[in-house]
Amino acid sequence: MGMNMNKMMKQVQKMQQDMAKAQEELANRTFEATVGGGVVQVVVNGHHEVKSVTIKPEVVDPDDVELLQDLILAAINEALRQADETIQAEMAKLTGGLKIPGLF
């Protein structure tokens, strides 16, 4: 029994190392979303930091600022959703679908 436990602990440690490395890579990866046919583009990273917002001049209408605000919000939320989905999918691959408390 002692040997198996030892081997299992090594596997768990390796999995934790792999996951830590993957978390770091995913945190630095960027996720991009465009809305309104490309008039607003947002890039976020896996830390949920917005890295850039690009707005095409033709969507800037002083009489309809709300539309622009809605487009920016939609793009940010979509980029964050993509980041979360990707991170969850990558972590699930590493854990083989195991839910490990405290890791994510």
C-alpha positions in Angstrom: 0.0 0.0 0.0 2.8 2.4 0.9 4.3 2.3 -2.7 1.0 3.0 -4.4 0.3 6.0 -2.1 3.7 7.4 -2.9 3.2 6.9 -6.6 -0.2 8.6 -6.4 1.2 11.5 -4.5 3.9 12.0 -7.2 1.1 11.9 -9.8 -0.9 14.5 -7.9 2.2 16.7 -7.5 2.9 16.5 -11.2 -0.7 17.3 -12.1 -0.5 20.3 -9.7 2.7 21.5 -11.4 1.2 21.0 -14.9 -1.9 22.9 -13.8 0.1 25.8 -12.3 2.0 26.1 -15.5 -1.1 25.9 -17.6 -2.8 28.5 -15.4 0.1 30.8 -15.9 0.1 30.3 -19.7 -3.7 30.8 -19.8 -3.5 33.9 -17.6 -1.0 35.5 -20.1 -3.0 34.4 -23.2 -5.2 37.0 -24.8 -8.8 36.6 -25.9 -10.4 38.9 -28.5 -14.0 39.7 -29.2 -15.5 42.0 -31.8 -19.1 43.2 -32.0 -21.2 45.3 -34.3 -19.5 43.8 -37.4 -16.1 44.7 -36.1 -16.7 48.3 -35.1 -15.7 47.5 -31.5 -12.9 45.1 -30.6 -11.8 44.2 -27.1 -8.8 42.1 -26.0 -8.6 40.7 -22.5 -6.2 38.3 -20.8 -6.8 35.3 -18.6 -6.5 37.6 -15.5 -9.6 39.4 -16.7 -7.6 42.5 -17.5 -8.7 44.5 -20.5 -5.6 44.9 -22.7 -7.1 47.0 -25.5 -10.3 48.5 -26.9 -10.4 49.5 -30.5 -13.3 51.6 -31.8 -13.8 52.4 -35.5 -14.5 56.1 -36.0 -17.7 55.5 -37.9 -19.5 54.0 -34.8 -18.8 57.2 -32.8 -22.1 59.1 -32.9 -22.4 62.0 -30.4 -26.2 61.7 -30.6 -26.1 57.9 -29.7 -23.4 57.4 -27.0 -25.5 54.7 -25.5 -25.1 52.5 -28.5 -21.3 52.7 -28.3 -21.4 52.0 -24.5 -23.6 48.9 -25.2 -21.2 47.7 -27.9 -18.2 48.1 -25.6 -19.9 46.3 -22.8 -21.0 43.5 -25.1 -17.4 43.1 -26.5 -15.8 43.0 -23.0 -18.3 40.5 -21.7 -17.9 38.3 -24.8 -14.1 38.4 -24.5 -14.3 37.5 -20.8 -16.7 34.7 -21.5 -14.3 33.3 -24.1 -11.4 33.5 -21.6 -13.4 31.7 -18.9 -14.6 29.0 -21.3 -11.1 28.4 -22.6 -9.5 28.3 -19.2 -12.2 25.8 -17.9 -11.8 23.6 -20.9 -8.0 23.5 -20.6 -8.1 22.8 -16.9 -10.7 20.0 -17.4 -8.3 18.4 -19.9 -5.5 18.4 -17.3 -7.6 17.1 -14.5 -9.5 14.6 -16.7 -12.7 16.3 -15.5 -11.8 15.9 -11.8 -13.1 18.8 -9.8 -10.2 19.6 -7.4 -11.3 22.0 -4.7 -9.2 25.1 -4.3 -7.6 24.9 -7.7 -10.2 26.8 -9.8 
